[in-house]
Amino acid sequence: MTYFFKASVGRKVLVGLSGLFLFSFILVHLAVNSFLLAGPEAYNKAANFMATDPLVQIIEPLLAIGFLLHIIYSVWLTYLNQKTRPQKYLKVDQSKSATWSSRNMFVLGGLILIFLVIHISNFWFKMTFGEIGYVEYNGETMKDAYTMVTASFSIWWYVLIYFVAFILLGFHLSHGFQSAFQTIGVSNRIWKKRWTVLGNILSVIIAAGFSVITLYFFIKDLIS
């Protein structure tokens, strides 16, 4: 097993599996964020559940490990591919045989990583270690995550960063989804098309969903 994950194929499988795990988390994250549209109480209760539920507390470190494995092995595989590529080779126009996102996965991943650092520092870190207000619902006291999140979405440059990041994330996921299934061997000529269509649909839902939520509160603040 150790030798498998040291081999090139094993590394690719690990990247694929960790990618699918992160894809699932992003869908859950979007579902939780959608509670923002339902109002302060709904979102604060959802955020409080995510912050206190024992199962989520177990998954959280696994999520961090998943991110690290996906990043480290993706960088390592890219480095090995560049290292083993001949110095002189015939350049072929891949625009007709490969999508733009598939040709730029490493760049997209790097930009998303930068965004992730910004996102963690402005939301997760503040929620976990920062001093934010509290609210009470039916005798239960919890952090006012709603006010913290929506206040950030009133800053135009912050919203712009998020909007661009969501578009880049959509492109990254659209190729990564079907590529992951192909890597782990759950794909063929027919299923590759199906995974591609499903991946594109889910990626659009994710990118559009996060963007709509962000823009909704930005526009709401402008007209209020």
For each residue, the residues with C-beta under 8 A, 3 or more apart:
1: 4 5
2: 5 6
3: 6 7 10
4: 1 7 9 10 13
5: 1 2 10 11 13 14
6: 2 3 10 11
7: 3 4 10 11
8: 11 12 77 80
9: 4 12 13
10: 3 4 5 6 7 13 14
11: 5 6 7 8 14 15 73 76 77
12: 8 9 15 16 77 183
13: 4 5 9 10 16 17 183 184
14: 5 10 11 17 18 69 73
15: 11 12 18 19 69 70 73 74 77 180 183
16: 12 13 19 20 179 180 181 182 183 184
17: 13 14 20 21 180 184
18: 14 15 21 22 66 67 69 70 73
19: 15 16 22 23 70 176 177 179 180
20: 16 17 23 24 177 180 181
21: 17 18 24 25 63 66
22: 18 19 25 26 63 66 67 70
23: 19 20 26 27 173 176 177 180 202
24: 20 21 27 28
25: 21 22 28 29 63 66
26: 22 23 29 30 169 173 206
27: 23 24 30 31 202 206
28: 24 25 31 32
29: 25 26 32 33
30: 26 27 33 34 205 206 209 210
31: 27 28 34
32: 28 29 35 46 47 50
33: 29 30 36 209 210 213
34: 30 31 37 38 209 213
35: 32 38 42 43 45 46 47
36: 33 43 146 149 150 213 217
37: 34 213 216
38: 34 35 42 43
39: 42 43 146
40: 43 44 135 144 146 147
41: 44 45 137
42: 35 38 39 45 46
43: 35 36 38 39 40 46 47 145 146 149
44: 40 41 47 48 135 137 142 143 144 145 146
45: 35 41 42 48 49 137 142
46: 32 35 42 43 49 50
47: 32 35 43 44 50 51 127 142 143 145 146
48: 44 45 51 52 140 142 143 145
49: 45 46 52 53 56
50: 32 46 47 53 56
51: 47 48 56 127 143
52: 48 49 56 57
53: 49 50 56 57
54: 57 58
55: 58 59
56: 49 50 51 52 53 59 60
57: 52 53 54 60
58: 54 55 61 62
59: 55 56 62 63
60: 56 57 63 64
61: 58 64 65
62: 58 59 65 66
63: 21 22 25 59 60 66 67
64: 60 61 67 68
65: 61 62 68 69
66: 18 21 22 25 62 63 69 70
67: 18 22 63 64 70 71 116
68: 64 65 71 72
69: 14 15 18 65 66 72 73
70: 15 18 19 22 66 67 73 74
71: 67 68 74 75 109 113
72: 68 69 75 76
73: 11 14 15 18 69 70 76 77
74: 15 70 71 77 78 105 106 109
75: 71 72 78 79 106
76: 11 72 73 79 80
77: 8 11 12 15 73 74 80 81
78: 74 75 81 82 106
79: 75 76 82 83
80: 8 76 77 83 84
81: 77 78 84 85
82: 78 79 85
83: 79 80
84: 80 81
85: 81 82 89
86: 89
87:
88:
89: 85 86
90:
91:
92:
93: 96
94: 97 98 103
95: 98 100
96: 93
97: 94
98: 94 95 102 103
99: 102 103 174 175
100: 95 103 104 171
101: 104 105 108 171 172 174 175
102: 98 99 105 175 179
103: 94 98 99 100
104: 100 101 107 108 171
105: 74 101 102 108 109 172 175 176
106: 74 75 78 109 110
107: 104 110 111
108: 101 104 105 111 112 168 171 172
109: 71 74 105 106 112 113 172
110: 106 107 113 114
111: 107 108 114 115 165 168
112: 108 109 115 116 165 168 169 172
113: 71 109 110 116 117
114: 110 111 117 118
115: 111 112 118 119 161 162 165 168 169
116: 67 112 113 119 120
117: 113 114 120 121
118: 114 115 121 122 161
119: 115 116 122 123 124 165
120: 116 117 123 124 125
121: 117 118 124 125 126
122: 118 119 125 126 152
123: 119 120 126 127 148 149 152
124: 119 120 121 127 128
125: 120 121 122 128 129 130
126: 121 122 123 129 130 132 148
127: 47 51 123 124 130 132 143 145 148
128: 124 125
129: 125 126
130: 125 126 127
131:
132: 126 127 143 144 145 147 148
133: 143 144 147 148
134: 141 142 143 144
135: 40 44 141 142 143 144
136: 139 140 141 142
137: 41 44 45 140 142
138:
139: 136
140: 48 136 137
141: 134 135 136
142: 44 45 47 48 134 135 136 137
143: 44 47 48 51 127 132 133 134 135 148
144: 40 44 132 133 134 135 147 148
145: 43 44 47 48 127 132 148 149
146: 36 39 40 43 44 47 149 150
147: 40 132 133 144 150 151
148: 123 126 127 132 133 143 144 145 151 152
149: 36 43 123 145 146 152 153
150: 36 146 147 153 154 217 221
151: 147 148 154
152: 122 123 148 149 155 158
153: 149 150 158 159 162 214 217 218 221
154: 150 151 217 218 221
155: 152 158 159
156: 159 160 218
157: 160 161
158: 152 153 155 161 162
159: 153 155 156 162 163 214 215 218
160: 156 157 163 164
161: 115 118 157 158 164 165
162: 115 153 158 159 165 166 210 211 214
163: 159 160 166 167 211 214 215
164: 160 161 167 168
165: 111 112 115 119 161 162 168 169
166: 162 163 169 170 206 207 210 211 214
167: 163 164 170 171 207 211
168: 108 111 112 115 164 165 171 172
169: 26 112 115 165 166 172 173 203 206 207 210
170: 166 167 173 174 203 204 206 207 208
171: 100 101 104 108 167 168 174 175 203
172: 101 105 108 109 112 168 169 175 176
173: 23 26 169 170 176 177 199 202 203 206 207
174: 99 101 170 171 177 199 200 203 204
175: 99 101 102 105 171 172 178 179 199
176: 19 23 105 172 173 179 180 199
177: 19 20 23 173 174 180 181 195 196 198 199 202 203
178: 175 181 182 187 192 195 196 198 199
179: 16 19 102 175 176 182 183
180: 15 16 17 19 20 23 176 177 183 184
181: 16 20 177 178 184 186 187 191 192 195
182: 16 178 179 185 186 187 192 195
183: 12 13 15 16 179 180
184: 13 16 17 180 181
185: 182
186: 181 182 191
187: 178 181 182 191 192 195
188: 191 192
189: 192 193
190: 193 194
191: 181 186 187 188 194 195
192: 178 181 182 187 188 189 195 196
193: 189 190 196 197
194: 190 191 197 198
195: 177 178 181 182 187 191 192 198 199
196: 177 178 192 193 199 200
197: 193 194 200 201
198: 177 178 194 195 201 202
199: 173 174 175 176 177 178 195 196 202 203
200: 174 196 197 203 204
201: 197 198 204 205
202: 23 27 173 177 198 199 205 206
203: 169 170 171 173 174 177 199 200 206 207
204: 170 174 200 201 207 208
205: 30 201 202 208 209
206: 26 27 30 166 169 170 173 202 203 209 210
207: 166 167 169 170 173 203 204 210 211
208: 170 204 205 211 212
209: 30 33 34 205 206 212 213
210: 30 33 162 166 169 206 207 213 214
211: 162 163 166 167 207 208 214 215
212: 208 209 215 216
213: 33 34 36 37 209 210 216 217
214: 153 159 162 163 166 210 211 217 218
215: 159 163 211 212 218 219
216: 37 212 213 219 220
217: 36 150 153 154 213 214 220 221
218: 153 154 156 159 214 215 221 222
219: 215 216 222 223
220: 216 217 223 224
221: 150 153 154 217 218 224
222: 218 219
223: 219 220
224: 220 221
